[in-house]
Structure formats: C-alpha cells, structure tokens
C-alpha cells in the first residue's frame, strides 16, 4: 500500500503536464494503484476476520 500511494502521488504530479499521453498514463496508474490499495485493505480485513472468535 505504501508503494501504491507513492505511485499515486507521482501520477497526480504528472497529470498537470501538457502531454496527452502522459496524462492518460498517469490517470491509468492512479486507477490501477487505487484498485491495488482498495484490494489490500479488503484482504487485510478478511484475514483479520479469520482470527476473530465467532
């Protein structure tokens, strides 16, 4: 999650550039890193739920 958040920060900085290709790649990387972060939190929540007493 920490690496994905660094990727998002770098991509957000590149969205302000003038090149259309760079903007598209940055938007794609924000989207993919966001999915990675969300999935990481979901997996962590599921793992923690396995160790709770029923």
mmCIF file of the N, C-alpha and C atoms, coordinates in Angstrom:
data_MODEL
# 
_entry.id   MODEL 
# 
loop_
_atom_site.group_PDB 
_atom_site.id 
_atom_site.type_symbol 
_atom_site.label_atom_id 
_atom_site.label_alt_id 
_atom_site.label_comp_id 
_atom_site.label_asym_id 
_atom_site.label_entity_id 
_atom_site.label_seq_id 
_atom_site.pdbx_PDB_ins_code 
_atom_site.Cartn_x 
_atom_site.Cartn_y 
_atom_site.Cartn_z 
_atom_site.occupancy 
_atom_site.B_iso_or_equiv 
_atom_site.pdbx_formal_charge 
_atom_site.auth_seq_id 
_atom_site.auth_comp_id 
_atom_site.auth_asym_id 
_atom_site.auth_atom_id 
_atom_site.pdbx_PDB_model_num 
ATOM 1   N N  . UNK A 1 1  ? 0.823   -1.197  0.000   1.00 0.00 ? 1  UNK A N  1 
ATOM 2   C CA . UNK A 1 1  ? 0.000   0.000   0.000   1.00 0.00 ? 1  UNK A CA 1 
ATOM 3   C C  . UNK A 1 1  ? 0.863   1.254   0.000   1.00 0.00 ? 1  UNK A C  1 
ATOM 4   N N  . UNK A 1 2  ? 1.993   1.211   0.661   1.00 0.00 ? 2  UNK A N  1 
ATOM 5   C CA . UNK A 1 2  ? 2.857   2.392   0.701   1.00 0.00 ? 2  UNK A CA 1 
ATOM 6   C C  . UNK A 1 2  ? 3.430   2.684   -0.685  1.00 0.00 ? 2  UNK A C  1 
ATOM 7   N N  . UNK A 1 3  ? 3.829   1.657   -1.411  1.00 0.00 ? 3  UNK A N  1 
ATOM 8   C CA . UNK A 1 3  ? 4.371   1.869   -2.753  1.00 0.00 ? 3  UNK A CA 1 
ATOM 9   C C  . UNK A 1 3  ? 3.283   2.389   -3.680  1.00 0.00 ? 3  UNK A C  1 
ATOM 10  N N  . UNK A 1 4  ? 2.075   1.865   -3.557  1.00 0.00 ? 4  UNK A N  1 
ATOM 11  C CA . UNK A 1 4  ? 0.977   2.335   -4.393  1.00 0.00 ? 4  UNK A CA 1 
ATOM 12  C C  . UNK A 1 4  ? 0.634   3.785   -4.099  1.00 0.00 ? 4  UNK A C  1 
ATOM 13  N N  . UNK A 1 5  ? 0.734   4.182   -2.849  1.00 0.00 ? 5  UNK A N  1 
ATOM 14  C CA . UNK A 1 5  ? 0.442   5.582   -2.528  1.00 0.00 ? 5  UNK A CA 1 
ATOM 15  C C  . UNK A 1 5  ? 1.516   6.509   -3.104  1.00 0.00 ? 5  UNK A C  1 
ATOM 16  N N  . UNK A 1 6  ? 2.762   6.054   -3.153  1.00 0.00 ? 6  UNK A N  1 
ATOM 17  C CA . UNK A 1 6  ? 3.819   6.855   -3.782  1.00 0.00 ? 6  UNK A CA 1 
ATOM 18  C C  . UNK A 1 6  ? 3.578   6.947   -5.286  1.00 0.00 ? 6  UNK A C  1 
ATOM 19  N N  . UNK A 1 7  ? 3.115   5.863   -5.893  1.00 0.00 ? 7  UNK A N  1 
ATOM 20  C CA . UNK A 1 7  ? 2.788   5.878   -7.315  1.00 0.00 ? 7  UNK A CA 1 
ATOM 21  C C  . UNK A 1 7  ? 1.661   6.869   -7.588  1.00 0.00 ? 7  UNK A C  1 
ATOM 22  N N  . UNK A 1 8  ? 0.655   6.890   -6.726  1.00 0.00 ? 8  UNK A N  1 
ATOM 23  C CA . UNK A 1 8  ? -0.457  7.825   -6.899  1.00 0.00 ? 8  UNK A CA 1 
ATOM 24  C C  . UNK A 1 8  ? 0.025   9.265   -6.780  1.00 0.00 ? 8  UNK A C  1 
ATOM 25  N N  . UNK A 1 9  ? 0.885   9.539   -5.808  1.00 0.00 ? 9  UNK A N  1 
ATOM 26  C CA . UNK A 1 9  ? 1.394   10.904  -5.667  1.00 0.00 ? 9  UNK A CA 1 
ATOM 27  C C  . UNK A 1 9  ? 2.190   11.336  -6.901  1.00 0.00 ? 9  UNK A C  1 
ATOM 28  N N  . UNK A 1 10 ? 3.031   10.462  -7.403  1.00 0.00 ? 10 UNK A N  1 
ATOM 29  C CA . UNK A 1 10 ? 3.803   10.783  -8.592  1.00 0.00 ? 10 UNK A CA 1 
ATOM 30  C C  . UNK A 1 10 ? 2.917   10.979  -9.815  1.00 0.00 ? 10 UNK A C  1 
ATOM 31  N N  . UNK A 1 11 ? 1.891   10.147  -9.948  1.00 0.00 ? 11 UNK A N  1 
ATOM 32  C CA . UNK A 1 11 ? 0.988   10.265  -11.088 1.00 0.00 ? 11 UNK A CA 1 
ATOM 33  C C  . UNK A 1 11 ? 0.170   11.546  -11.001 1.00 0.00 ? 11 UNK A C  1 
ATOM 34  N N  . UNK A 1 12 ? -0.248  11.921  -9.803  1.00 0.00 ? 12 UNK A N  1 
ATOM 35  C CA . UNK A 1 12 ? -1.005  13.164  -9.648  1.00 0.00 ? 12 UNK A CA 1 
ATOM 36  C C  . UNK A 1 12 ? -0.157  14.377  -10.001 1.00 0.00 ? 12 UNK A C  1 
ATOM 37  N N  . UNK A 1 13 ? 1.130   14.293  -9.733  1.00 0.00 ? 13 UNK A N  1 
ATOM 38  C CA . UNK A 1 13 ? 2.014   15.392  -10.117 1.00 0.00 ? 13 UNK A CA 1 
ATOM 39  C C  . UNK A 1 13 ? 2.171   15.472  -11.641 1.00 0.00 ? 13 UNK A C  1 
ATOM 40  N N  . UNK A 1 14 ? 2.097   14.331  -12.311 1.00 0.00 ? 14 UNK A N  1 
ATOM 41  C CA . UNK A 1 14 ? 2.269   14.306  -13.760 1.00 0.00 ? 14 UNK A CA 1 
ATOM 42  C C  . UNK A 1 14 ? 0.994   14.673  -14.517 1.00 0.00 ? 14 UNK A C  1 
ATOM 43  N N  . UNK A 1 15 ? -0.161  14.611  -13.864 1.00 0.00 ? 15 UNK A N  1 
ATOM 44  C CA . UNK A 1 15 ? -1.412  14.930  -14.545 1.00 0.00 ? 15 UNK A CA 1 
ATOM 45  C C  . UNK A 1 15 ? -1.407  16.387  -15.006 1.00 0.00 ? 15 UNK A C  1 
ATOM 46  N N  . UNK A 1 16 ? -0.675  17.257  -14.329 1.00 0.00 ? 16 UNK A N  1 
ATOM 47  C CA . UNK A 1 16 ? -0.610  18.657  -14.717 1.00 0.00 ? 16 UNK A CA 1 
ATOM 48  C C  . UNK A 1 16 ? 0.269   18.939  -15.926 1.00 0.00 ? 16 UNK A C  1 
ATOM 49  N N  . UNK A 1 17 ? 0.904   17.924  -16.486 1.00 0.00 ? 17 UNK A N  1 
ATOM 50  C CA . UNK A 1 17 ? 1.781   18.159  -17.644 1.00 0.00 ? 17 UNK A CA 1 
ATOM 51  C C  . UNK A 1 17 ? 0.943   18.418  -18.894 1.00 0.00 ? 17 UNK A C  1 
ATOM 52  N N  . UNK A 1 18 ? 1.596   18.877  -19.949 1.00 0.00 ? 18 UNK A N  1 
ATOM 53  C CA . UNK A 1 18 ? 0.882   19.237  -21.165 1.00 0.00 ? 18 UNK A CA 1 
ATOM 54  C C  . UNK A 1 18 ? 0.686   18.099  -22.142 1.00 0.00 ? 18 UNK A C  1 
ATOM 55  N N  . UNK A 1 19 ? 1.381   17.005  -21.985 1.00 0.00 ? 19 UNK A N  1 
ATOM 56  C CA . UNK A 1 19 ? 1.311   15.901  -22.935 1.00 0.00 ? 19 UNK A CA 1 
ATOM 57  C C  . UNK A 1 19 ? 0.082   15.034  -22.660 1.00 0.00 ? 19 UNK A C  1 
ATOM 58  N N  . UNK A 1 20 ? -0.664  14.739  -23.705 1.00 0.00 ? 20 UNK A N  1 
ATOM 59  C CA . UNK A 1 20 ? -1.871  13.927  -23.562 1.00 0.00 ? 20 UNK A CA 1 
ATOM 60  C C  . UNK A 1 20 ? -1.511  12.497  -23.174 1.00 0.00 ? 20 UNK A C  1 
ATOM 61  N N  . UNK A 1 21 ? -0.441  11.973  -23.730 1.00 0.00 ? 21 UNK A N  1 
ATOM 62  C CA . UNK A 1 21 ? -0.018  10.604  -23.415 1.00 0.00 ? 21 UNK A CA 1 
ATOM 63  C C  . UNK A 1 21 ? 0.366   10.480  -21.944 1.00 0.00 ? 21 UNK A C  1 
ATOM 64  N N  . UNK A 1 22 ? 1.091   11.450  -21.416 1.00 0.00 ? 22 UNK A N  1 
ATOM 65  C CA . UNK A 1 22 ? 1.497   11.423  -20.013 1.00 0.00 ? 22 UNK A CA 1 
ATOM 66  C C  . UNK A 1 22 ? 0.273   11.508  -19.110 1.00 0.00 ? 22 UNK A C  1 
ATOM 67  N N  . UNK A 1 23 ? -0.686  12.345  -19.485 1.00 0.00 ? 23 UNK A N  1 
ATOM 68  C CA . UNK A 1 23 ? -1.907  12.481  -18.678 1.00 0.00 ? 23 UNK A CA 1 
ATOM 69  C C  . UNK A 1 23 ? -2.690  11.169  -18.668 1.00 0.00 ? 23 UNK A C  1 
ATOM 70  N N  . UNK A 1 24 ? -2.809  10.513  -19.823 1.00 0.00 ? 24 UNK A N  1 
ATOM 71  C CA . UNK A 1 24 ? -3.523  9.233   -19.882 1.00 0.00 ? 24 UNK A CA 1 
ATOM 72  C C  . UNK A 1 24 ? -2.818  8.150   -19.068 1.00 0.00 ? 24 UNK A C  1 
ATOM 73  N N  . UNK A 1 25 ? -1.495  8.083   -19.184 1.00 0.00 ? 25 UNK A N  1 
ATOM 74  C CA . UNK A 1 25 ? -0.752  7.087   -18.408 1.00 0.00 ? 25 UNK A CA 1 
ATOM 75  C C  . UNK A 1 25 ? -0.834  7.367   -16.911 1.00 0.00 ? 25 UNK A C  1 
ATOM 76  N N  . UNK A 1 26 ? -0.795  8.634   -16.533 1.00 0.00 ? 26 UNK A N  1 
ATOM 77  C CA . UNK A 1 26 ? -0.907  8.989   -15.116 1.00 0.00 ? 26 UNK A CA 1 
ATOM 78  C C  . UNK A 1 26 ? -2.284  8.647   -14.575 1.00 0.00 ? 26 UNK A C  1 
ATOM 79  N N  . UNK A 1 27 ? -3.320  8.927   -15.345 1.00 0.00 ? 27 UNK A N  1 
ATOM 80  C CA . UNK A 1 27 ? -4.680  8.591   -14.913 1.00 0.00 ? 27 UNK A CA 1 
ATOM 81  C C  . UNK A 1 27 ? -4.848  7.079   -14.787 1.00 0.00 ? 27 UNK A C  1 
ATOM 82  N N  . UNK A 1 28 ? -4.278  6.338   -15.728 1.00 0.00 ? 28 UNK A N  1 
ATOM 83  C CA . UNK A 1 28 ? -4.337  4.880   -15.663 1.00 0.00 ? 28 UNK A CA 1 
ATOM 84  C C  . UNK A 1 28 ? -3.599  4.351   -14.435 1.00 0.00 ? 28 UNK A C  1 
ATOM 85  N N  . UNK A 1 29 ? -2.460  4.939   -14.123 1.00 0.00 ? 29 UNK A N  1 
ATOM 86  C CA . UNK A 1 29 ? -1.704  4.470   -12.951 1.00 0.00 ? 29 UNK A CA 1 
ATOM 87  C C  . UNK A 1 29 ? -2.423  4.826   -11.655 1.00 0.00 ? 29 UNK A C  1 
ATOM 88  N N  . UNK A 1 30 ? -3.093  5.975   -11.599 1.00 0.00 ? 30 UNK A N  1 
ATOM 89  C CA . UNK A 1 30 ? -3.887  6.315   -10.406 1.00 0.00 ? 30 UNK A CA 1 
ATOM 90  C C  . UNK A 1 30 ? -5.008  5.295   -10.226 1.00 0.00 ? 30 UNK A C  1 
ATOM 91  N N  . UNK A 1 31 ? -5.671  4.953   -11.319 1.00 0.00 ? 31 UNK A N  1 
ATOM 92  C CA . UNK A 1 31 ? -6.760  3.978   -11.263 1.00 0.00 ? 31 UNK A CA 1 
ATOM 93  C C  . UNK A 1 31 ? -6.266  2.609   -10.792 1.00 0.00 ? 31 UNK A C  1 
ATOM 94  N N  . UNK A 1 32 ? -5.182  2.129   -11.393 1.00 0.00 ? 32 UNK A N  1 
ATOM 95  C CA . UNK A 1 32 ? -4.668  0.800   -11.040 1.00 0.00 ? 32 UNK A CA 1 
ATOM 96  C C  . UNK A 1 32 ? -4.117  0.759   -9.618  1.00 0.00 ? 32 UNK A C  1 
ATOM 97  N N  . UNK A 1 33 ? -3.415  1.804   -9.195  1.00 0.00 ? 33 UNK A N  1 
ATOM 98  C CA . UNK A 1 33 ? -2.891  1.836   -7.828  1.00 0.00 ? 33 UNK A CA 1 
ATOM 99  C C  . UNK A 1 33 ? -4.027  1.952   -6.826  1.00 0.00 ? 33 UNK A C  1 
ATOM 100 N N  . UNK A 1 34 ? -5.084  2.665   -7.188  1.00 0.00 ? 34 UNK A N  1 
ATOM 101 C CA . UNK A 1 34 ? -6.256  2.759   -6.307  1.00 0.00 ? 34 UNK A CA 1 
ATOM 102 C C  . UNK A 1 34 ? -6.919  1.405   -6.101  1.00 0.00 ? 34 UNK A C  1 
ATOM 103 N N  . UNK A 1 35 ? -7.019  0.633   -7.184  1.00 0.00 ? 35 UNK A N  1 
ATOM 104 C CA . UNK A 1 35 ? -7.568  -0.724  -7.061  1.00 0.00 ? 35 UNK A CA 1 
ATOM 105 C C  . UNK A 1 35 ? -6.673  -1.577  -6.171  1.00 0.00 ? 35 UNK A C  1 
ATOM 106 N N  . UNK A 1 36 ? -5.363  -1.431  -6.321  1.00 0.00 ? 36 UNK A N  1 
ATOM 107 C CA . UNK A 1 36 ? -4.414  -2.191  -5.506  1.00 0.00 ? 36 UNK A CA 1 
ATOM 108 C C  . UNK A 1 36 ? -4.559  -1.842  -4.023  1.00 0.00 ? 36 UNK A C  1 
ATOM 109 N N  . UNK A 1 37 ? -4.687  -0.568  -3.712  1.00 0.00 ? 37 UNK A N  1 
ATOM 110 C CA . UNK A 1 37 ? -4.838  -0.152  -2.306  1.00 0.00 ? 37 UNK A CA 1 
ATOM 111 C C  . UNK A 1 37 ? -6.153  -0.678  -1.739  1.00 0.00 ? 37 UNK A C  1 
ATOM 112 N N  . UNK A 1 38 ? -7.234  -0.519  -2.493  1.00 0.00 ? 38 UNK A N  1 
ATOM 113 C CA . UNK A 1 38 ? -8.536  -0.991  -2.033  1.00 0.00 ? 38 UNK A CA 1 
ATOM 114 C C  . UNK A 1 38 ? -8.524  -2.496  -1.817  1.00 0.00 ? 38 UNK A C  1 
ATOM 115 N N  . UNK A 1 39 ? -7.929  -3.239  -2.751  1.00 0.00 ? 39 UNK A N  1 
ATOM 116 C CA . UNK A 1 39 ? -7.836  -4.689  -2.612  1.00 0.00 ? 39 UNK A CA 1 
ATOM 117 C C  . UNK A 1 39 ? -6.991  -5.103  -1.421  1.00 0.00 ? 39 UNK A C  1 
ATOM 118 N N  . UNK A 1 40 ? -5.932  -4.356  -1.148  1.00 0.00 ? 40 UNK A N  1 
ATOM 119 C CA . UNK A 1 40 ? -5.100  -4.661  0.017   1.00 0.00 ? 40 UNK A CA 1 
ATOM 120 C C  . UNK A 1 40 ? -5.854  -4.502  1.321   1.00 0.00 ? 40 UNK A C  1 
ATOM 121 N N  . UNK A 1 41 ? -6.660  -3.455  1.411   1.00 0.00 ? 41 UNK A N  1 
ATOM 122 C CA . UNK A 1 41 ? -7.463  -3.274  2.615   1.00 0.00 ? 41 UNK A CA 1 
ATOM 123 C C  . UNK A 1 41 ? -8.527  -4.353  2.749   1.00 0.00 ? 41 UNK A C  1 
ATOM 124 N N  . UNK A 1 42 ? -9.098  -4.782  1.628   1.00 0.00 ? 42 UNK A N  1 
ATOM 125 C CA . UNK A 1 42 ? -10.111 -5.840  1.682   1.00 0.00 ? 42 UNK A CA 1 
ATOM 126 C C  . UNK A 1 42 ? -9.495  -7.164  2.126   1.00 0.00 ? 42 UNK A C  1 
ATOM 127 N N  . UNK A 1 43 ? -8.312  -7.490  1.609   1.00 0.00 ? 43 UNK A N  1 
ATOM 128 C CA . UNK A 1 43 ? -7.640  -8.735  2.001   1.00 0.00 ? 43 UNK A CA 1 
ATOM 129 C C  . UNK A 1 43 ? -7.262  -8.686  3.481   1.00 0.00 ? 43 UNK A C  1 
ATOM 130 N N  . UNK A 1 44 ? -6.769  -7.544  3.941   1.00 0.00 ? 44 UNK A N  1 
ATOM 131 C CA . UNK A 1 44 ? -6.401  -7.404  5.351   1.00 0.00 ? 44 UNK A CA 1 
ATOM 132 C C  . UNK A 1 44 ? -7.619  -7.578  6.240   1.00 0.00 ? 44 UNK A C  1 
ATOM 133 N N  . UNK A 1 45 ? -8.720  -6.976  5.845   1.00 0.00 ? 45 UNK A N  1 
ATOM 134 C CA . UNK A 1 45 ? -9.954  -7.099  6.645   1.00 0.00 ? 45 UNK A CA 1 
ATOM 135 C C  . UNK A 1 45 ? -10.421 -8.552  6.699   1.00 0.00 ? 45 UNK A C  1 
ATOM 136 N N  . UNK A 1 46 ? -10.318 -9.229  5.565   1.00 0.00 ? 46 UNK A N  1 
ATOM 137 C CA . UNK A 1 46 ? -10.748 -10.641 5.518   1.00 0.00 ? 46 UNK A CA 1 
ATOM 138 C C  . UNK A 1 46 ? -9.831  -11.503 6.373   1.00 0.00 ? 46 UNK A C  1 
ATOM 139 N N  . UNK A 1 47 ? -8.527  -11.253 6.334   1.00 0.00 ? 47 UNK A N  1 
ATOM 140 C CA . UNK A 1 47 ? -7.594  -12.026 7.156   1.00 0.00 ? 47 UNK A CA 1 
ATOM 141 C C  . UNK A 1 47 ? -7.841  -11.800 8.631   1.00 0.00 ? 47 UNK A C  1 
ATOM 142 N N  . UNK A 1 48 ? -8.077  -10.558 9.021   1.00 0.00 ? 48 UNK A N  1 
ATOM 143 C CA . UNK A 1 48 ? -8.359  -10.278 10.432  1.00 0.00 ? 48 UNK A CA 1 
ATOM 144 C C  . UNK A 1 48 ? -9.661  -10.913 10.880  1.00 0.00 ? 48 UNK A C  1 
ATOM 145 N N  . UNK A 1 49 ? -10.633 -11.002 10.004  1.00 0.00 ? 49 UNK A N  1 
ATOM 146 C CA . UNK A 1 49 ? -11.905 -11.634 10.331  1.00 0.00 ? 49 UNK A CA 1 
ATOM 147 C C  . UNK A 1 49 ? -11.731 -13.134 10.584  1.00 0.00 ? 49 UNK A C  1 
ATOM 148 N N  . UNK A 1 50 ? -10.709 -13.745 9.975   1.00 0.00 ? 50 UNK A N  1 
ATOM 149 C CA . UNK A 1 50 ? -10.475 -15.168 10.192  1.00 0.00 ? 50 UNK A CA 1 
ATOM 150 C C  . UNK A 1 50 ? -10.049 -15.459 11.622  1.00 0.00 ? 50 UNK A C  1 
ATOM 151 N N  . UNK A 1 51 ? -9.437  -14.486 12.292  1.00 0.00 ? 51 UNK A N  1 
ATOM 152 C CA . UNK A 1 51 ? -8.919  -14.726 13.636  1.00 0.00 ? 51 UNK A CA 1 
ATOM 153 C C  . UNK A 1 51 ? -9.845  -14.226 14.738  1.00 0.00 ? 51 UNK A C  1 
ATOM 154 N N  . UNK A 1 52 ? -11.031 -13.752 14.381  1.00 0.00 ? 52 UNK A N  1 
ATOM 155 C CA . UNK A 1 52 ? -11.997 -13.322 15.393  1.00 0.00 ? 52 UNK A CA 1 
ATOM 156 C C  . UNK A 1 52 ? -12.770 -14.513 15.895  1.00 0.00 ? 52 UNK A C  1 
ATOM 157 N N  . UNK A 1 53 ? -13.124 -14.470 17.161  1.00 0.00 ? 53 UNK A N  1 
ATOM 158 C CA . UNK A 1 53 ? -13.935 -15.549 17.718  1.00 0.00 ? 53 UNK A CA 1 
ATOM 159 C C  . UNK A 1 53 ? -15.380 -15.380 17.260  1.00 0.00 ? 53 UNK A C  1 
ATOM 160 N N  . UNK A 1 54 ? -15.960 -16.501 16.865  1.00 0.00 ? 54 UNK A N  1 
ATOM 161 C CA . UNK A 1 54 ? -17.343 -16.448 16.364  1.00 0.00 ? 54 UNK A CA 1 
ATOM 162 C C  . UNK A 1 54 ? -18.356 -16.485 17.489  1.00 0.00 ? 54 UNK A C  1 
# 
